[in-house]
Amino acid sequence: MGPSGTMRPLSWLLVLLSLIALAVLLPMSPPLVGIAILGGWILLIWVAISFICGKFDYVVLVWVAVFPYCYYFFSYPAERAIFTVDRAFIGLLAIELFFMSRRIGATPLTRDVRISACFWGLFLLVCFGSLAGHHVFDVLGSYRLLMDGMLMPALLGLYAVRLFPITRNLSKLHGCVCVLMLGIAVVCGSELVMGKDLLPWPGAIETWVYNYDVKIPRVNGPFEQPGILSVVAILAFFLIIYLWRLMPRRISPWQSLLHKVGAVASFTMALLPLNRGLVFALVPIALIDTCSRSRLVSRRIWAAIFGTILLFALAAKLLYPRIYDDRVASPDNVYQRLAQDRETIRVVRDHPFSGLGLICTTMLPPGSHDTSRNGRASSR
């Protein structure tokens, strides 16, 4: 849908005004900064044109391929960021939902989706209520968690259900997710080889698995924590396979190669942070998928997945027996998890309505973010 008669002159006016600002900033900037400003201006013009022309789905596809890097490179200020690309993107999504749902035939929400949205909204209200009475700077990270981690994905899901043209963008979405995981694999591989966090977040703590024999970094890629990398990667793995099943059978060889490389990269990135919880979570998922009538992953692939995990465990036992004892055989980790769960239950019991996990981050004692000998955060 093209721009209306009113929006067309307005769009040209915005372009001309941006050119004036560009002409003022470029002569005053160093060469590299000027190139960055020019690239950002071109990107903003493209986003504005896509938004006005009703083709915002192209912007969504690009965002899917690069979203982990936006928060790191384009946040201001660097610590306790107020402006982020993700927040600007979600703001555009909200505007798109408000205007485009009236102009085109948006997909109506089913009863189950509306009920789920009501419960989710109630949960968000309770979470915001749990922060009441605390100084805003003490719980600023919790507010960021609510906005970026809970409210924004709900708006993104609403846009995907109502307005995103999935039929014509199926292969493009599949390719963007594969490109996303390939980029993350490059970052994680570089971190593993160089032994340091290449994209450190403000206040983030590097975690390691090590003993007297070897020292292995728990890579996190462009994310804040290794656990986030595992969750994003395993969800991308299942999404890649699901989209592949929905795509038409006439697929070019390069698409098939991209699918295989993206699936392998996503599953490898899920296991690379050495997250044992992911392995335990895969067991019930595999059982449910294997026993279902319409399987997402074939039994042969599931057998290959667990065979690979077992092979790596045996290799670790032979090559690095102390790490194997610490990460697999030692019962100390189980006791630590039980102690953490006991403290969490105590906080929820003492604050049944104002706790709910968010207040726990404000009640941790001083020094609780120090790392133990093996590099794990002792309070987590």
Protein Blocks (a to p, Z undefined) as FASTA:
>chain_A
ZZdfklmmmmmmmmmmmmmmmmmmmmmpcfklmmmmmmmmmmmmmmmmmmmnopammmmm
mmmmmmmmmmmmmgccfbhpfbdfklmmmmmmmmmmmmmmmmpccddddfklmmmmmmmm
mmmmmmmmmmgoiafklmmmmmmmmmmmmmmmmmmmmmmmmmmcfklmmmmmmmmmmmmm
mmmmmmmmmmmmnopafbbcehiacdddddfkbccdddebjafbfklmmmmmmmmmmmmm
mmmmmpcfbdcfklmmmmmmmmmmmmmmmmmnopaklmmmmmmmmmmmmmpmbdfbdfkl
mmmmmmmmmmmmmmmmmmmmmlmmmmmmpmklmmmmmmmmmmmmmmmmmmmmlnnommmm
mmpcehklpccfkopafkZZ
